[in-house]
C-alpha cells in the first residue's frame, strides 16, 4: 500500500497529540458530517474548525441507520444522504484538507459503507491511504470483531481507533486496550451522541481505569458541548471530541455566518483546554 502524503496516519495522530501535550493543553477533535448542511459547505467548515484550534478533524460518513448517534447527528446524516453524499465524497474532502492544511483527519462511520466501497475493505484501505486519512472510527465494530478490518488496513498507514464505554469491565479493558493503536476513544456516558448539560460523574474514574492498560493518549467524547466540560477534563484526559455541539453551532447560524460561528465555538473550547 502506498500513501501520497509525507506522514503515515499513525504519525499524524501521534504528532497531533504531541503538539497539544507539549503546549500543556487538551487536544481538540471536531466531528462534522460531510455534506451537512450542504455539499458546498463542508470544506469551509473544516477550515473554520482548524482555524478555531482543532487538532484533529473527524469526518462523519453519512449512514441511514446511525445507531450510536443522537438526533443531531441523525438529522445531519439524513440531510447529507438526501444530497447523495457517500464515502467517496468523504475521502475527497479528506484528501483536500490534508493536502491544503496538513491536517490530521479521521473518518467516523458505520461498518457497512466501508464494506461496500469499491474493492471492498482492501479498496477502501488503498483509497483512504492515498487520501491521507490518518484513521477510522467504526462505532458498530467491537474490537473483538475487527480482524477483517485490521487485516485490510495497514495499522501504521490507516489506524483503526477503538471505542470503550464506562460499562466496559476491567477484564475486557485489560485484554483489548493494550492492543489498541493511535489513541483510545473513551465514551463519556452510556447512550447515544448528543450535547449534554453535564458529563457523567464517573468519567475521571473510567479514564483512570483505561489508562492503567495503555500509554496511548486518551480522548473523551459523547456529550461534550461547552467550555466548562473541556475545562473539567484538564488533567484527566488528553483530548476531547466534540460532535453534536459543533453541528448545533453550525445549524444555529445564518448560512453566510456558519464558518465564523464554528470557528468561534471551537476557539472557546480550545481556550478552555489550556492550563
Secondary structure, 3 states (H helix, E strand, C coil): CCCCCCCCHHHHHHHHHHHHHHCCECEEEEEEECCCCCCCHHHHHHHHHHHHCCCEEEEECCCCCCCCCCHHHHHHHHHHHHCCCCHHHHHHHHHHHHHHHCCEEEEECCHHHHHHCCCHHHHHHHHHHHHCCCEEECCCCCHHHCHHHHHHCCCCCCEEEEEECCCCCHHHHHHHHHHCCCEEEEECCCCCCCCCCCCCCCHHHHHHHHHCCCCCEEEEECCCCCHHHHHHCCCCCCEEEECHHHHHHHHHCCHHHHHHHHHHHHHHHHHHCEC
